[in-house]
Amino acid sequence: MENFWESVNLMIFVYALAAVVSLAVAWIIKLLFGVIHLKEKRAAANNPAPDEASDEPSGDGEKVIAEGTS
């Protein structure tokens, strides 16, 4: 009977260890995604969006027509 309880204790220990490792890995992955998101926000704040730059009117206020069009 003692051998049975030792195996149950080992099973509980392995289960708890797997839970701890799983939570640690999940936390690390969440942290990595948070860092990536933070870097994306910082990069977006430092660089203007391409749409904002194209909305600016040309210097003389006239529309620019591409060559070869009428």
MDAnalysis code that builds the backbone (N, CA, C; Angstrom):
import MDAnalysis as mda
import numpy as np

u = mda.Universe.empty(210, n_residues=70, atom_resindex=np.repeat(np.arange(70), 3), trajectory=True)
u.add_TopologyAttr("name", ["N", "CA", "C"] * 70)
u.add_TopologyAttr("resid", np.arange(1, 71))
u.add_TopologyAttr("resname", ["MET", "GLU", "ASN", "PHE", "TRP", "GLU", "SER", "VAL", "ASN", "LEU", "MET", "ILE", "PHE", "VAL", "TYR", "ALA", "LEU", "ALA", "ALA", "VAL", "VAL", "SER", "LEU", "ALA", "VAL", "ALA", "TRP", "ILE", "ILE", "LYS", "LEU", "LEU", "PHE", "GLY", "VAL", "ILE", "HIS", "LEU", "LYS", "GLU", "LYS", "ARG", "ALA", "ALA", "ALA", "ASN", "ASN", "PRO", "ALA", "PRO", "ASP", "GLU", "ALA", "SER", "ASP", "GLU", "PRO", "SER", "GLY", "ASP", "GLY", "GLU", "LYS", "VAL", "ILE", "ALA", "GLU", "GLY", "THR", "SER"])
u.atoms.positions = np.array([
    [0.825, -1.199, 0.000],
    [0.000, 0.000, 0.000],
    [0.869, 1.263, 0.000],
    [2.023, 1.162, 0.636],
    [2.912, 2.316, 0.698],
    [3.394, 2.708, -0.694],
    [3.621, 1.739, -1.549],
    [4.057, 1.995, -2.907],
    [2.988, 2.755, -3.695],
    [1.729, 2.432, -3.426],
    [0.626, 3.125, -4.104],
    [0.606, 4.607, -3.731],
    [0.756, 4.933, -2.466],
    [0.723, 6.332, -2.030],
    [1.928, 7.108, -2.543],
    [3.039, 6.446, -2.670],
    [4.206, 7.114, -3.246],
    [3.958, 7.477, -4.712],
    [3.294, 6.588, -5.425],
    [2.988, 6.884, -6.827],
    [1.956, 8.005, -6.934],
    [1.010, 8.059, -6.007],
    [0.020, 9.148, -6.004],
    [0.716, 10.471, -5.691],
    [1.618, 10.473, -4.737],
    [2.359, 11.692, -4.410],
    [3.209, 12.144, -5.592],
    [3.827, 11.194, -6.271],
    [4.620, 11.526, -7.445],
    [3.732, 12.106, -8.547],
    [2.559, 11.519, -8.723],
    [1.619, 12.014, -9.732],
    [1.189, 13.454, -9.414],
    [0.885, 13.740, -8.172],
    [0.477, 15.091, -7.774],
    [1.627, 16.067, -7.966],
    [2.844, 15.658, -7.616],
    [4.010, 16.516, -7.789],
    [4.240, 16.829, -9.270],
    [4.162, 15.813, -10.127],
    [4.369, 16.014, -11.563],
    [3.275, 16.913, -12.127],
    [2.035, 16.728, -11.703],
    [0.934, 17.571, -12.158],
    [1.163, 19.028, -11.748],
    [1.558, 19.253, -10.515],
    [1.804, 20.614, -10.040],
    [2.984, 21.244, -10.769],
    [4.023, 20.464, -10.993],
    [5.185, 20.970, -11.717],
    [4.810, 21.346, -13.149],
    [3.998, 20.520, -13.799],
    [3.549, 20.829, -15.163],
    [2.696, 22.095, -15.178],
    [1.864, 22.287, -14.176],
    [1.040, 23.490, -14.107],
    [1.902, 24.736, -13.929],
    [2.906, 24.649, -13.083],
    [3.795, 25.790, -12.855],
    [4.574, 26.131, -14.116],
    [5.106, 25.119, -14.798],
    [5.860, 25.352, -16.032],
    [4.936, 25.941, -17.094],
    [3.732, 25.429, -17.198],
    [2.785, 25.934, -18.185],
    [2.440, 27.403, -17.930],
    [2.189, 27.753, -16.696],
    [1.882, 29.148, -16.368],
    [3.081, 30.063, -16.620],
    [4.276, 29.580, -16.336],
    [5.482, 30.380, -16.576],
    [5.666, 30.632, -18.075],
    [5.471, 29.614, -18.892],
    [5.611, 29.775, -20.336],
    [4.536, 30.724, -20.871],
    [3.312, 30.593, -20.386],
    [2.238, 31.495, -20.815],
    [2.558, 32.940, -20.435],
    [3.119, 33.160, -19.254],
    [3.467, 34.507, -18.816],
    [4.580, 35.078, -19.696],
    [5.561, 34.258, -20.047],
    [6.659, 34.718, -20.898],
    [6.137, 35.095, -22.285],
    [5.248, 34.283, -22.831],
    [4.678, 34.585, -24.153],
    [3.870, 35.878, -24.092],
    [3.099, 36.051, -23.039],
    [2.308, 37.283, -22.879],
    [3.236, 38.495, -22.763],
    [4.324, 38.348, -22.057],
    [5.290, 39.429, -21.901],
    [5.930, 39.785, -23.240],
    [6.279, 38.769, -24.031],
    [6.872, 39.023, -25.350],
    [5.906, 39.774, -26.263],
    [4.648, 39.370, -26.281],
    [3.670, 40.069, -27.106],
    [3.456, 41.503, -26.616],
    [3.509, 41.710, -25.316],
    [3.393, 43.065, -24.778],
    [4.548, 43.950, -25.205],
    [5.750, 43.411, -25.204],
    [6.928, 44.174, -25.631],
    [6.824, 44.511, -27.122],
    [6.385, 43.545, -27.930],
    [6.224, 43.794, -29.363],
    [5.176, 44.878, -29.599],
    [4.071, 44.816, -28.877],
    [3.027, 45.820, -29.019],
    [3.533, 47.200, -28.603],
    [4.308, 47.250, -27.539],
    [4.868, 48.523, -27.076],
    [5.812, 49.114, -28.120],
    [6.646, 48.269, -28.740],
    [7.560, 48.753, -29.777],
    [6.798, 49.249, -31.000],
    [5.695, 48.573, -31.360],
    [4.888, 49.022, -32.493],
    [4.263, 50.385, -32.203],
    [3.767, 50.576, -30.986],
    [3.181, 51.870, -30.631],
    [4.237, 52.965, -30.647],
    [5.430, 52.666, -30.149],
    [6.502, 53.653, -30.131],
    [6.935, 54.010, -31.552],
    [7.022, 53.012, -32.428],
    [7.410, 53.262, -33.814],
    [6.332, 54.080, -34.532],
    [5.077, 53.813, -34.258],
    [3.989, 54.571, -34.885],
    [3.979, 56.017, -34.394],
    [4.351, 56.243, -33.157],
    [4.385, 57.607, -32.624],
    [5.561, 58.397, -33.205],
    [6.651, 57.726, -33.517],
    [7.826, 58.410, -34.057],
    [7.721, 58.698, -35.539],
    [7.006, 57.871, -36.283],
    [6.890, 58.041, -37.730],
    [5.469, 58.451, -38.098],
    [5.295, 59.488, -38.925],
    [3.940, 59.852, -39.336],
    [3.367, 58.789, -40.262],
    [2.062, 58.662, -40.244],
    [1.392, 57.685, -41.099],
    [1.505, 58.128, -42.548],
    [1.605, 57.218, -43.504],
    [1.745, 57.609, -44.912],
    [0.510, 58.342, -45.440],
    [-0.673, 58.062, -44.920],
    [-1.882, 58.747, -45.368],
    [-1.866, 60.217, -44.974],
    [-1.322, 60.521, -43.807],
    [-1.271, 61.910, -43.359],
    [-0.349, 62.734, -44.250],
    [0.742, 62.156, -44.702],
    [1.689, 62.879, -45.537],
    [1.113, 63.145, -46.922],
    [0.282, 62.248, -47.452],
    [-0.273, 62.435, -48.793],
    [-1.456, 63.394, -48.799],
    [-2.054, 63.680, -47.653],
    [-3.193, 64.596, -47.588],
    [-2.771, 66.060, -47.671],
    [-1.486, 66.335, -47.501],
    [-1.036, 67.717, -47.526],
    [-1.127, 68.268, -48.947],
    [-1.664, 69.472, -49.125],
    [-1.752, 70.052, -50.469],
    [-0.376, 70.449, -50.983],
    [-0.254, 70.516, -52.298],
    [1.025, 70.937, -52.869],
    [1.251, 72.411, -52.555],
    [2.466, 72.876, -52.765],
    [2.856, 74.220, -52.361],
    [2.032, 75.327, -52.995],
    [1.615, 75.203, -54.281],
    [0.895, 76.285, -54.943],
    [-0.614, 76.089, -54.908],
    [-1.101, 75.034, -54.315],
    [-2.530, 74.838, -54.170],
    [-3.189, 74.184, -55.379],
    [-2.445, 73.882, -56.445],
    [-3.019, 73.248, -57.620],
    [-2.887, 71.740, -57.520],
    [-3.798, 71.028, -58.177],
    [-3.723, 69.583, -58.195],
    [-2.658, 69.143, -59.188],
    [-1.947, 68.110, -58.844],
    [-0.908, 67.595, -59.699],
    [-1.507, 66.527, -60.594],
    [-1.311, 66.666, -61.914],
    [-1.828, 65.704, -62.868],
    [-0.662, 64.882, -63.381],
    [-0.853, 63.566, -63.417],
    [0.220, 62.680, -63.875],
    [0.486, 62.898, -65.359],
    [1.724, 62.670, -65.764],
    [2.093, 62.846, -67.163],
    [1.335, 61.854, -68.035],
    [0.940, 62.295, -69.214],
    [0.251, 61.415, -70.152],
    [-1.249, 61.386, -69.961],
    [-1.788, 62.152, -69.031],
    [-3.234, 62.210, -68.855],
    [-3.727, 63.566, -69.323],
    [-4.966, 63.609, -69.656],
    [-5.509, 64.893, -70.136],
    [-6.368, 65.561, -69.094],
])
